[in-house]
Amino acid sequence: MILRCGGYQGAASVHTRALRMLEEEIRHAGGGVEIELTPNITEHGHKAADLLKMVEGGDLDLCYFSSSYLAERVQSLRLLDLPFLIADRSRAYSKLDGPLGDRLGDEISRETGFRALAFWDNGFRHVTNRLRPIRRPGDCRGMKIRTLDNALHREIFLTLGFEPVTIDVKDLPAAVASGSVDAQENPLTNTVNFGIHRTHRHISLTSHFFGVALILVNRERFDNWSADAQQLVRAAAATATRAQRDFAAREDIDCLARLEKDGCKIVTAGEIDRAAFDSAVADIRNRELTRIDSRLAAAF
């Protein structure tokens, strides 16, 4: 069988590097599974968001993608979009690798054409902008910010005073460089690898979300593979997940050092009025927690 995998980022990305690890593991294992990898579909005329349609529709077999893009279809994934909830990535890993992850995976399988094989580290997300330092919600007023295609994210940023605009990641660097948006939010690795810091010189380490990237496989195709092929792919995904999480944690340290060396104006976590940000979105977070299965929320 041939496993066709796709991503949407360049060679330096922690996700692409982990896909390469998955590729290496599958080729080393043999077992009758071959792999075809397209590391960056945006180089072939696609939007990044096309990956979900391509895997669910069967044009590809496997991809990574932010859990936020499935949160409208899989209600439990909204738990991962609640602001200022996760401060420790190791604790998040332990939850996602346990019963909570199993519950989320079961719902993904019920509500979509995917199976989730793993949960990757999509980074603590921070706000960058071209206008001024952001230390408290009042500093956000009037700024046009690029967000993911996620209604809850848009509501949260609107509540903080931003003017949210959804832009595909393929078009994000151009939107930042042209000034079409004043601000954006991403893990530091994306801020550096997309060259955003060359225009957005103000970087606030808000850690407002901890992003999770799902490793998704076409459910129907996966279920029709032999048990040996399924186990081989799961084992390769597990190895790649351990490597990806290590890449992501190290990248936070390396990218912050690069941004400081480049002269970007960093607003550290200690300089940010986290209590004011947390208070501003508390009603949204509490509302969402009432909508999520209480046992699931308690498990997090």
TACORCOR-V73402 format. One record per residue. N is the residue number from 1. RES is the residue in three letters. PHI is phi in whole degrees, 0 to 359 (* if undefined). PSI is psi in whole degrees, 0 to 359 (NA if undefined). OMEGA is omega in degrees with one decimal (none if undefined). Layout:
n = {N:N}
res = {RES:RES}
phi = {PHI:PHI}
psi = {PSI:PSI}
omega = {OMEGA:OMEGA}
This chain:
n = {1:2:3:4:5:6:7:8:9:10:11:12:13:14:15:16:17:18:19:20:21:22:23:24:25:26:27:28:29:30:31:32:33:34:35:36:37:38:39:40:41:42:43:44:45:46:47:48:49:50:51:52:53:54:55:56:57:58:59:60:61:62:63:64:65:66:67:68:69:70:71:72:73:74:75:76:77:78:79:80:81:82:83:84:85:86:87:88:89:90:91:92:93:94:95:96:97:98:99:100:101:102:103:104:105:106:107:108:109:110:111:112:113:114:115:116:117:118:119:120:121:122:123:124:125:126:127:128:129:130:131:132:133:134:135:136:137:138:139:140:141:142:143:144:145:146:147:148:149:150:151:152:153:154:155:156:157:158:159:160:161:162:163:164:165:166:167:168:169:170:171:172:173:174:175:176:177:178:179:180:181:182:183:184:185:186:187:188:189:190:191:192:193:194:195:196:197:198:199:200:201:202:203:204:205:206:207:208:209:210:211:212:213:214:215:216:217:218:219:220:221:222:223:224:225:226:227:228:229:230:231:232:233:234:235:236:237:238:239:240:241:242:243:244:245:246:247:248:249:250:251:252:253:254:255:256:257:258:259:260:261:262:263:264:265:266:267:268:269:270:271:272:273:274:275:276:277:278:279:280:281:282:283:284:285:286:287:288:289:290:291:292:293:294:295:296:297:298:299:300}
res = {MET:ILE:LEU:ARG:CYS:GLY:GLY:TYR:GLN:GLY:ALA:ALA:SER:VAL:HIS:THR:ARG:ALA:LEU:ARG:MET:LEU:GLU:GLU:GLU:ILE:ARG:HIS:ALA:GLY:GLY:GLY:VAL:GLU:ILE:GLU:LEU:THR:PRO:ASN:ILE:THR:GLU:HIS:GLY:HIS:LYS:ALA:ALA:ASP:LEU:LEU:LYS:MET:VAL:GLU:GLY:GLY:ASP:LEU:ASP:LEU:CYS:TYR:PHE:SER:SER:SER:TYR:LEU:ALA:GLU:ARG:VAL:GLN:SER:LEU:ARG:LEU:LEU:ASP:LEU:PRO:PHE:LEU:ILE:ALA:ASP:ARG:SER:ARG:ALA:TYR:SER:LYS:LEU:ASP:GLY:PRO:LEU:GLY:ASP:ARG:LEU:GLY:ASP:GLU:ILE:SER:ARG:GLU:THR:GLY:PHE:ARG:ALA:LEU:ALA:PHE:TRP:ASP:ASN:GLY:PHE:ARG:HIS:VAL:THR:ASN:ARG:LEU:ARG:PRO:ILE:ARG:ARG:PRO:GLY:ASP:CYS:ARG:GLY:MET:LYS:ILE:ARG:THR:LEU:ASP:ASN:ALA:LEU:HIS:ARG:GLU:ILE:PHE:LEU:THR:LEU:GLY:PHE:GLU:PRO:VAL:THR:ILE:ASP:VAL:LYS:ASP:LEU:PRO:ALA:ALA:VAL:ALA:SER:GLY:SER:VAL:ASP:ALA:GLN:GLU:ASN:PRO:LEU:THR:ASN:THR:VAL:ASN:PHE:GLY:ILE:HIS:ARG:THR:HIS:ARG:HIS:ILE:SER:LEU:THR:SER:HIS:PHE:PHE:GLY:VAL:ALA:LEU:ILE:LEU:VAL:ASN:ARG:GLU:ARG:PHE:ASP:ASN:TRP:SER:ALA:ASP:ALA:GLN:GLN:LEU:VAL:ARG:ALA:ALA:ALA:ALA:THR:ALA:THR:ARG:ALA:GLN:ARG:ASP:PHE:ALA:ALA:ARG:GLU:ASP:ILE:ASP:CYS:LEU:ALA:ARG:LEU:GLU:LYS:ASP:GLY:CYS:LYS:ILE:VAL:THR:ALA:GLY:GLU:ILE:ASP:ARG:ALA:ALA:PHE:ASP:SER:ALA:VAL:ALA:ASP:ILE:ARG:ASN:ARG:GLU:LEU:THR:ARG:ILE:ASP:SER:ARG:LEU:ALA:ALA:ALA:PHE}
phi = {*:244:261:260:245:218:221:221:236:284:296:281:299:296:288:296:299:288:298:297:296:299:301:296:297:292:293:291:287:68:73:81:254:256:228:240:242:249:298:218:291:291:282:242:89:264:282:300:295:296:304:298:294:293:282:294:275:95:289:231:256:211:205:251:194:302:299:299:284:251:293:287:267:241:301:295:292:297:303:281:255:282:284:55:255:248:241:230:292:296:294:299:301:298:288:290:271:244:303:299:298:297:296:297:298:298:290:302:293:288:262:223:267:247:243:264:266:194:240:264:277:261:85:289:264:232:263:241:201:257:254:197:295:248:239:212:306:299:287:273:300:82:278:276:243:280:234:293:279:209:298:294:300:299:296:297:290:296:297:282:110:284:251:285:225:271:222:299:300:301:263:297:303:292:295:291:297:277:82:297:235:271:216:203:223:195:294:300:299:288:303:282:292:272:72:295:294:288:254:269:269:257:232:252:277:282:49:290:230:252:282:237:255:275:266:248:233:300:297:298:293:301:293:268:286:293:300:294:293:300:295:298:291:298:295:295:295:294:295:296:294:300:293:298:295:294:303:295:295:292:295:303:292:295:290:298:297:293:293:296:297:285:90:295:269:267:264:288:301:291:269:265:280:297:298:291:297:299:295:296:250:300:297:295:299:295:299:294:296:287:270:263:314:299:292:291:299:294:290:266}
psi = {157:127:114:115:149:153:188:15:167:181:330:347:143:331:315:318:322:324:322:322:317:317:314:318:318:318:324:325:334:233:16:8:121:159:137:123:126:96:327:97:341:343:355:25:3:156:155:318:346:338:318:316:322:322:314:329:351:2:331:168:330:144:171:151:151:135:336:332:348:2:336:332:329:95:325:336:345:337:324:354:7:131:147:37:326:123:350:111:329:320:320:317:314:324:316:335:3:210:325:313:322:317:316:317:320:318:322:317:325:322:349:180:22:160:142:121:336:166:114:160:111:13:151:131:136:158:132:154:168:359:309:165:142:117:337:164:325:336:346:347:130:355:133:119:136:132:168:165:79:120:323:319:315:318:318:313:327:319:327:351:354:166:97:140:131:127:132:146:332:325:359:311:320:322:322:312:326:349:11:332:149:333:165:168:134:163:158:327:321:322:320:309:332:359:19:327:344:335:316:100:350:122:118:122:71:330:42:329:152:113:144:128:126:140:111:138:148:119:312:316:316:316:339:355:161:159:323:318:319:314:322:315:320:318:319:321:323:318:316:326:316:317:317:318:322:317:314:316:318:325:325:315:312:318:323:319:321:320:319:317:326:352:12:151:103:125:109:166:324:340:353:135:79:325:322:318:314:318:323:328:7:320:320:314:315:321:314:325:329:340:346:144:123:327:325:313:320:329:343:NA}
omega = {179.0:176.7:-177.7:-174.2:178.1:174.5:-177.7:-178.2:-176.8:-172.7:-177.3:-177.0:176.1:178.2:179.5:178.5:178.4:174.3:176.3:176.5:177.5:177.7:-179.0:-179.6:-178.6:179.8:179.2:-176.6:-175.5:174.5:176.4:178.0:173.9:-176.4:173.0:-173.7:170.6:-171.9:-173.8:-176.6:-179.9:174.8:-178.6:173.4:-178.3:163.8:177.3:-176.8:177.7:-178.7:-178.3:178.5:-177.1:179.4:-179.1:179.4:175.9:176.1:171.3:180.0:-169.9:174.6:165.8:173.2:180.0:177.9:-176.5:-177.3:177.4:-173.0:176.8:-178.8:-177.5:-169.5:-178.0:179.1:176.6:176.2:-178.0:-179.8:-179.1:-172.9:173.9:-178.1:-175.3:179.6:-174.3:-176.6:179.4:177.3:177.8:178.5:-176.2:178.5:-176.6:178.9:-178.0:-177.7:178.7:178.8:177.3:179.2:178.4:179.5:178.7:-179.2:176.1:-179.7:-179.6:-169.3:-176.3:175.3:-177.9:156.9:177.1:-178.6:-176.3:177.6:-179.3:-179.8:178.2:168.0:168.2:-174.5:-178.0:-178.0:171.0:177.1:-176.0:-169.1:-172.1:175.4:174.8:179.2:-176.3:-176.4:-179.5:179.5:-176.1:-169.6:174.2:179.6:174.3:-175.7:174.3:177.8:170.9:177.3:-174.9:-174.0:179.9:176.2:-179.9:179.5:-178.7:-177.8:175.4:178.8:179.4:177.4:178.3:169.0:-173.2:177.5:178.4:179.3:176.5:-176.7:177.2:-175.6:-176.5:-178.4:179.7:179.4:178.1:-176.6:-177.5:-175.5:178.2:172.4:178.8:-173.0:173.6:179.5:-174.1:166.6:-176.1:-178.8:178.1:178.1:179.6:-173.5:176.1:178.4:-176.5:-176.4:178.7:177.4:179.7:-175.3:177.9:-177.4:-179.3:-175.7:-174.4:-176.6:-174.4:172.9:163.8:-174.3:175.3:175.0:178.9:167.5:-171.5:176.4:176.6:-171.6:-176.6:-179.1:179.5:-177.2:178.9:175.3:174.6:178.5:179.9:180.0:177.4:-178.3:179.3:-178.7:177.6:-179.4:177.8:178.6:179.0:177.9:179.1:179.9:178.1:179.8:-177.4:180.0:176.5:176.8:-174.1:-179.4:179.6:-177.9:176.8:-178.9:-176.5:-176.7:177.4:178.0:179.3:179.5:177.5:179.5:-179.5:177.7:176.5:-179.6:-175.3:169.5:-174.2:178.6:-179.4:179.5:-176.7:178.4:-175.3:179.6:179.6:176.8:-178.3:179.6:-177.4:-175.7:-175.5:-179.1:178.5:-179.3:-179.3:177.1:-178.3:179.4:177.7:-178.2:-178.1:176.8:-174.7:178.7:178.4:179.3:-179.8:-179.7:-178.7:none}
